[in-house]
Amino acid sequence: MDEHVLLIVGAALVIMIAASVFARRTGVAAPLLLVGLGIGASYLPGAPEIELDPELILAGVLPPLLYSSAVNLPVIDFRRNFRLISWLSVVMVIVSALVIGAVVHWLFPEISFPLAVALGAVVSPTDAVAATAIGRRVGLPPRVMTVLEGESLVNDASALVVLRTAVAGIAAAGSFSLGRTVLEFGWAVLGALVIGGLVGWLTVELRRRLDDPVLNTTISFAVPFIAYFPAEELDASGVLAVVVAGLVTGGLGSRRFSARDRQTQATTWTTFNFILESGVFLAMGYQLPDFVDAAQGETTPGEMAGLVLVVVGLLVALRFAGLAGPVFVLRDRKENQEEVRTRLDQFEEKLDSLTPADDREDARITAARRRLARGRADIDFEEREPITKRGFLTIGWAGMRGVVTVAAAQTIPAGTSHRATVVLAAFLVALITLVLFGLTLPALIRRLRFSPESAKDRHNAFRSLLQQVGASAVDTLGPLESQTIDGEPIDPKLVTKLKDRILPRVLAGVQEAPRVRPAVMEQTMILQMRYLDAMREALAAERSIGAYSSHTYARVESILDDMEKRLEV
C-alpha cells in the first residue's frame, strides 16, 4: 500500500479521535467538528486530491452503518412507533422529493423535472447521527430518540428508490412516471422484507451453532453485505434489507447468542460504527472544493445560493407540515385509550370464564393472555412515554442531512446537464442543515425542559423486573428440592447451601459468589445455569410484552450476561 495512503488514514484516525474527545468536553456535535475539520484540511497547502466513489459509500459504507444501528434498536420500540416512523420515512420522503422537484423545476427551468426530483430525493432522508448524539447528552426522551433512529434507518431506502426512478427518467429524456415509482417502491419493500428477514434468521441460526467468537464476529461483519447485494441484484431495496436483517438479528440474538458473543458484537460494531461515521463526515468536508470547482461553469453563485435556500426552506416547511397530521392522530388516540382499556378488560373476563378442554386449548388461552398483556403494556407505554408537542417540535427541528445525501447525489449519471449544480446544492443543503440544526438543537432541547425518568424510578423498575424473572424461573423449574441431575436427587446439604447462600445471589445479581468445595462445584454450576437459562426465557417473555422500558430490559440482560460469563470461567 502506498505510504501516502497510510499517512492519510493515520491522520484521519487521529482527527476522528481528537474531534470525539473535543466534542464530549465542549458539547459540540462531533459530525459538525469533523465536517469543519475536513473543509479546513482540504485548503491546506499540498493537500492531496481524494476521489471517493459514491458507489463505495452506498454499497460499502452505508450497509454496515445501517446494520449497526438496526441491530441495537429494540424491536418492540420500533413496533410501537412504526406508524410515525413509516409516515416520516416513507410518505414524507416521497412527498418531499416530488414537491421539491416540482418547485425547483418551476423556479429553475434549466434543471429538468427528473433531475429536480433526484435532488429532492437525495436531500429528503435525515441523518440522525448528530441528533441522537446531542439527544443522549442533553436528556432527550427515549421515545423521541427511537423515532429519530427508526426514521433514519428506513428513509434511506425510500429516497434511493425515488432516486433510482428519477435517474431512469433522466435516461429516458426527461420523463418521470409516478405509477412506476409506486410499483418499484412496492417491490423494493416486499423484496427487502423477505431477503432481509431470511438473511437475518439464517445467520442467527448459523452463529448460534458456532462456539467461536472469531467466526461469529466475521459472520456479523458479512451480514449487511449478504443482505444488501442479493436485494440490489433483484431490484429490491438493499438498504432496507440490511435494516430488516439487523432488526431480526437484534431481536433473536438476545435469546440465541451467548453472553460472550453479544458483548463481542456490541464492542466490535460500536468501534466499527465510530470509524465509518467519523470518516464519512470528515470526507464530506474534504470534498467541498471539488464540488465548487465542478459547478463553476454551470451556475452563478447567486443562482446556487437561491437554489440552496429554496431547498432548505422547503425541507423545513414540509417537515413541520408533515408532523401536523401525527400530532392530531396521537391526540385522538389518547382519547380512545380508555375505550381500548375497557375492551381489554372485557376480553380478560371472557378468558377467565373459559375452561380449557385439552393442552391445545390451554396453549391458545395462554397466547391470548399474552396478547392481552401486550395490549395493556402498549397503553401503559403511551401514558408513560407520550410524544408531546415538545417532542414533535424536537423531531421537526432534528432534520440534519448527511452521508446519504452527499453520496447519493454523486450517483446521478455523469454527463447529465447541470449535474454538478445539483451535486453541489445537495452538499450545501446537507452542510447547512448540519450547522443550522446541529448548533441550535441543544439549546432547543434545554429550553423545552424535558422531564427525564428519575434515578430512583429506574432503579425500582430494574429491581422489580429482576425479581420478576427470578420468581418466574423458580415457578418454572420448581423448588430446589425437586431438582435432579442425571436422574439423581440433589444432596440435601447442597440444597440448603444453594437456598441460603448461592441461589439468592444468582437471582439478585450479586457479583461475587462464595467458594464451594470442588466435590459439589459441578452440581452447583449445573443448577445455577439451569435457573439462569430459565431467567433468560422469562426475560424474553417479559420483553415481548413490553411492560418495562427498553433500558430496564437491557440492564437486566446485562446482569444475566455477567452472571453467565462468571459461571463459564
Residue, then its C-alpha position, 0 to 999 in steps of 0.5 A: m500500500d502506498e505510504h501516502v495512503l497510510l499517512i492519510v488514514g493515520a491522520a484521519l484516525v487521529i482527527m476522528i479521535a481528537a474531534s470525539v474527545f473535543a466534542r464530549r468536553t465542549g458539547v459540540a456535535a462531533p459530525l459538525l467538528l469533523v465536517g469543519l475539520g475536513i473543509g479546513a484540511s482540504y485548503l491546506p497547502g499540498a493537500p492531496e486530491i481524494e476521489l471517493d466513489p459514491e458507489l463505495i459509500l452506498a454499497g460499502v459504507l452505508p450497509p454496515l452503518l445501517y446494520s449497526s444501528a438496526v441491530n441495537l434498536p429494540v424491536i418492540d420500540f420500533r413496533r410501537n412507533f412504526r406508524l410515525i416512523s413509516w409516515l416520516s420515512v416513507v410518505m414524507v420522503i416521497v412527498s418531499a422529493l416530488v414537491i421539491g422537484a416540482v418547485v425547483h423545476w418551476l423556479f429553475p427551468e434549466i434543471s429538468f423535472p427528473l433531475a429536480v426530483a433526484l435532488g429532492a430525493v437525495v436531500s429528503p432522508t435525515d441523518a440522525v447521527a448528530a441528533t441522537a448524539i446531542g439527544r443522549r447528552v442533553g436528556l432527550p426522551p427515549r421515545v423521541m430518540t427511537v423515532l429519530e433512529g427508526e426514521s433514519l434507518v428506513n428513509d434511506a431506502s425510500a429516497l434511493v428508490v425515488l432516486r433510482t426512478a428519477v435517474a431512469g427518467i433522466a435516461a429516458a429524456g426527461s420523463f418521470s412516471l409516478g405509477r412506476t415509482v409506486l410499483e418499484f417502491g412496492w417491490a423494493v419493500l416486499g423484496a427487502l422484507v423477505i431477503g432481509g428477514l431470511v438473511g437475518w434468521l439464517t445467520v442467527e441460526l448459523r452463529r448460534r451453532l458456532d462456539d467461536p467468537v472469531l467466526n461469529t464476529t466475521i459472520s456479523f461483519a458479512v451480514p449487511f453485505i449478504a443482505y444488501f447485494p442479493a436485494e440490489e441484484l433483484d431490484a429490491s431495496g438493499v438498504l432496507a434489507v440490511v435494516v430488516a436483517g439487523l432488526v431480526t438479528g437484534g431481536l433473536g440474538s438476545r435469546r440465541f447468542s451467548a453472553r460472550d458473543r453479544q458483548t463481542q458484537a456490541t464492542t466490535w460494531t460500536t468501534f466499527n460504527f465510530i470509524l465509518e461515521s467519523g470518516v464519512f463526515l470528515a470526507m464530506g468536508y474534504q470534498l467541498p472544493d471539488f464540488v465548487d470547482a465542478a459547478q463553476g461553469e454551470t451556475t452563478p453563485g447567486e443562482m446556487a445560493g437561491l437554489v440552496l435556500v429554496v431547498v432548505g426552506l422547503l425541507v423545513a416547511l414540509r417537515f413541520a407540515g408533515l408532523a401536523g397530521p401525527v400530532f392530531v392522530l396521537r391526540d385522538r388516540k389518547e382519547n380512545q385509550e380508555e375505550v381500548r382499556t375497557r375492551l381489554d378488560q372485557f376480553e380478560e373476563k371472557l378468558d377467565s370464564l373459559t375452561p380449557a378442554d385439552d393442552r391445545e386449548d390451554a396453549r391458545i388461552t395462554a397466547a391470548r393472555r399474552r396478547l392481552a398483556r401486550g395490549r395493556a403494556d402498549i397503553d401503559f407505554e403511551e401514558r408513560e412515554p407520550i410524544t408531546k408537542r415538545g417532542f414533535l417540535t424536537i423531531g421537526w427541528a432534528g432534520m440534519r442531512g448527511v452521508v446519504t445525501v452527499a453520496a447519493a447525489q454523486t450517483i446521478p449519471a455523469g454527463t447529465s446537464h447541470r449535474a454538478t449544480v445539483v451535486l453541489a446544492a445537495f452538499l450545501v443543503a446537507l452542510i447547512t442543515l448540519v450547522l443550522f440544526g446541529l448548533t441550535l438543537p441543544a439549546l432547543i432541547r434545554r429550553l423545552r425542559f424535558s422531564p427525564e425518568s428519575a434515578k430512583d424510578r429506574h432503579n425500582a423498575f430494574r429491581s422489580l423486573l429482576q425479581q420478576v424473572g427470578a420468581s418466574a424461573v423458580d415457578t418454572l423449574g420448581p423448588l430446589e428440592s425437586q431438582t435432579i441431575d442425571g436422574e439423581p436427587i440433589d444432596p440435601k446439604l447442597v440444597t440448603k447451601l444453594k437456598d441460603r447462600i448461592l441461589p439468592r445471589v444468582l437471582a439478585g445479581v450479586q457479583e461475587a459468589p462464595r467458594v464451594r468445595p470442588a466435590v459439589m462445584e459441578q452440581t452447583m454450576i449445573l443448577q445455577m445455569r439451569y435457573l439462569d437459562a430459565m431467567r433468560e426465557a422469562l426475560a424474553a417473555e417479559r420483553s415481548i410484552g413490553a411492560y418495562s422500558s427498553h433500558t430496564y430490559a437491557r440492564v437486566e440482560s446485562i446482569l444475566d450476561d455477567m452472571e453467565k460469563r462468571l459461571e463459564v470461567 
